[in-house]
């Protein structure tokens, strides 16, 4: 045994370190050279996953801690149409301090009738708000603004839309009220339904005097409670006990109960879905970056081949070789993971710092163990998944082969144990992604799609290299060199195609989905789509309403349907809150839903199972259910559905299932009841007005104004305005999705940079030899340009094909929207591919051309 070996053994025994760990630490004395891309790729993906988790944790923690202020009390009870009365009201008022509010949509008009706007009207009692306070920009109290003298506090944007100022009057329903203040902050605004117009705050008395609160009106009543007996809010046990008491005391009240522990389940679900989506994006970035991990490990092994050969010659086993380098990989991965976690923590800090005033709640910066473990787990598994293959091949190569140069490589496969570990890592990643997702089927499709995209681009890269090696060389030397580089063993073909292709495919998919949905909404409305939806027409006003429309627009077509709202209580014998529905159908069970009754099959609907009831039907209550929603709720013909309408539970049997063409914008509902079920309940009508195509915008506006003046309690919603409002929201969402998807492309750029750095020495050697043989810098530059152009265009073309296929599947199978190819999306993919390849390739070529030839000629 040599002196060095004895010293090494003595030190290992002194510190109690295994041989593999000792050797790994010695090898790592050379620093992190060659592993910077490895670290960057791991850090990028881990940073996204950590940041997303930390932001979601911060918002959720804030949501829970500030639940009482957001909710307006310890508990809220809400239902549509009917306020609490009689024994219900007496029982509620005995539970503690209480506040009553009424929310509705209404038309606000200038007193002269020249302008009007759809608003979210909120009538509040004297106790509102129980927690926190409404902030008015003029420093006025809510009592001074709306209670002492009847008045209104409005969203500032309403003043701009109607051309009004503070002190002017605003027409609401049948009365006019002065505008006394503008609203700067409303404590419980986050708990209200999706708003479609500016907020207007008035007292409950004012809303009732305006004729907006009548039996059948679409009014949402909400009761906020501060339970008795708790100075700082009721305990969790007290909240649970209250829910049980409410069920017993109000068995058919039809109230939706929320408490401060989870003030808005819808917001909580949105946060969780956002976390899951962005975590999948971070995982995709990690997987793309895994190519950089594999390249970095393979390059490091290649540089250390003589050291490995020396170890094997001195008796090191394959297990020792694997252990040494695996420990190094884990050490480097650990550095990348720690760096990623640190960067991830900065994401919520930066966002809350920049958007703190815009956020609806004050974010408490925190992170859960789940978020940290998810980020660490993904980082480690991806590092192992991509590092085990080159490590497994290195331990299998014989010492004699390792001493040879690159000209005589030996192709070997890793041992079965290594292959099994690789498979376990892949399955673990897939399982973690699927079983932590709410929509597991979609997560499965996502994972299969990522695997498919990787397989396609790996095969494409190999195919391009194979063809380049066998293609006839053109006469022009620049083109011949470019084709030779494409097929070279250490070339860029595989890395560029795989790293950029996956990111570009994701961005193309998002861009095409965005373009198709916007096209569907803006240009593919049905020929006979209505111009207006009109809410809250009283049945007694039906004839007058039709007569007014006929006078103002004789060619207009009017359709109406009864409109009620109710909450699903049971599906069969199962309580709604106990039903595990498909994610796309869960919304039906959350809160109250629109209901109607009809004698005939509604326009735009087709019965696909069962049969419609006779015109004179008078038997047990029946209901028609939309087919896709029924499938998501596991309902079939003959099952029963219990719905609470106006404080009474109504149980109906499913008589048929309908296929509904929602895009027709006809009056359709998920649930349509037989007339004998709901016709006796107080309700108003929902109407549509379809105008001729040659009707001018001015004539449309005049018709809406006349409806507002003649029927002040009704609300006319222009269909195109609603679609444009949706487009604004949708476009913002898609911008955020594209920004998230760009992380994947950034990971691909890192891989590309690493691949170019790996190939740098070989390219410099090639350039030196070519210059020695008389080649000019222009020819070398042109050969590199041709190579990069082929790679960029080929990758962009395949990305377009894969992205188009993925977008078609999403649009047709998930969203039920026609696919529309976007030339702009295609141009973006091509430009992004060319820009990235040109930027990194140009820098690499510049370094090649400025390299001094003497050191490389001496080393060769």
ABEGO torsion letter per residue (X at the ends): XBAAAAAAAAAAAAAGBBAAAAAAAAAAAAEABGAAAAAAAAAAAAAAAAAAAAAAAAAAAAAAAAAAAAAGEABBBBBBGBBBBEAAAAAAAAAEBBBBBBBBBBBBBBAAGABBBBBBBBBBBAAOBABEBBBBAAGBBAAAAAAABBBBBBBAAAAAAAGBBBGBBBBBEABBBBBABBBABBAAAAABBBBABBBBBBBAAAAAAAGABBBGBBBBBBBBBBBBGBAAEBBAAAAAAAAAAAAAABAAAGBBBBBAABABAAAAAAAAAAAAAAAAAAAAAAAAAAAAAAAAAAAAAAAAAAAAAAAAAAGBBAAAAAAAAAAAAAAAAAAAAAAAAAAAAAAAAAAAAAAAAABABBBBBBBBAAAAAAAAAAAAAAAAAAAAAAAAAAAABBAAAAABBAABBBBBBBBAAAAAAAAAAAAAAAAAAAAABABAAAAAAAAAAAAAAAAAAAAAAAAAAAAAAABBBBABAAAAAAAAAAABAABAAAAAAAAAAAAAAAAAAAAAAAAAAAAAAAAABBAABBABBBBGBBAAAAAAAAAAAAAABAABBBBBBBBBBBBBABBEABBAAABBBBAAAAAAABEBBBBBBBABBBBGBBBABEBBBBAABABBBBBBBBAAAAAAAGBBBGBBBBBBBGGBBBBBBBABBBBBBAAAGBBBBABBBBAAAAAABBBBBBBBBBBBAABBAAAAAAAAAAAAAABAABBBBBAAAAAAAAAAAAAAAAAAAAAAAAAAAAAAAAAAAAAAAAAAAAAAAAAAAAAAAGBBAAAAAAAAAAAAAAAAAAAAAAAAAAAAAAAAAAAAAAAGBBBBBBAAAAAAAAAAAAAAAAAAAAAAAAAAAABBAAAAAAAX
